[in-house]
Amino acid sequence: MLNMKVDNPQAFRYIMQEEIYLLPGDKVTTPVPDAPAIAEDKPEVTETPVVQTAPAQTVTIPTVPVIATPQIAQPAFETPKAGFNYLGNNNKKFLILVNYNNEEHIAADHLAALQNILKRKELSLDDVAILNVNKYLPVKLAELAAHFAPTRLVIMGAGSLPDGIGKLPLNQPLQGKKTHVLYSFSFDEMMSSNDNKKTFWEHMKTL
């Protein structure tokens, strides 16, 4: 057998025409390393939850009719007449106006003198109304007329003159359509003067 050295492996097919069979024991099984698993480089996909949006609904707001509030006519109210705290019962519609800032009605000694004068006219406290206007200033003549409806009115002193009566002459009785009026001295002016007392009495007799 020739000892040939073949440098080029491709020359084997020209030298050896027969098929070469290797016995099973001659076969050398060279383990082929498993190919490493190549993970597919897939991008990580984050699934976004799908939110189903309900289709927008068109809501029709019903129009509420505006109902006009009926205008109710308000009844006309008269201004309530002033209430007066006075002395007497005014049975004869005889009103006497005085002015005291420290008395409810009239000073006691002045009331005694007035009662004597009334007695001489055959009158009493039940027949007259003695009103201290100091509690109601400014007192209006219209209010007095509406409340007392006097047929005789005696005004004792300038401080007792009501608003709306105008300028009255002193100690000169006046006869009006409904009321006989006397504007005279206050009791303070009379108590210190007999002449004033006499003048007042002379005019009181004519009422």
C-alpha positions, 0 to 999 in steps of 0.5 A: 500500500502506498503511503500517500499524503493528500494535502488537498481534501478535494482530491479524495474523490478522484483517489477513492472511487468506492463508497466508504462505509463506517461501521456503527462502532466507528462512528464518532458522534460529536454532540452538536451543541444546542443552538441557544434559544434566540429570543425574538426581540419583540417590543413590549406592548402595553395594552391600553384598555379600551374604554367604550364611551357611550354615545352622547345623548341629546337632552332636551330641556323642556321650556317652563312657561313663565306664569305672570304673578297676578297683581293684587290690588293692595287695600288702601290703609288710612293712617291710624289716628293717634291715641291720646291719654287724657283726663275726663270722659269728654261727654260734652265734647269740651276739649281743654289743652294744657302743657306740662313737661313734668305732669301726666295730665295737669298739676294738682293745684291747677286741676282744683282751680279748673274744677271750680271754674267748671263747676260754676258752669255746671260741668264736671270732669266727665264732661270735658277732656283735659289733654297734656299736649307735651306728650304728643308734640307736635300735636296737629289740630286735624288729629285732635279734631278727628279724635275728640270732635270738640264743639268747644276748645280751650287752649291754655298758653302758647305752649298748648297751641296745636299745629295747623290752627293758625294765629289766634288772638289772645283772650278773644273767643272765636266761633268757628263752623263747628267749634267755639275756640278760646286761646287764653293764659296758662295756669302758671300765668293766671295763678300769680295774677288775679287780673288774668284769672278774672279775664279767663273766667269772663271768657269761659262764661261765654263758651 
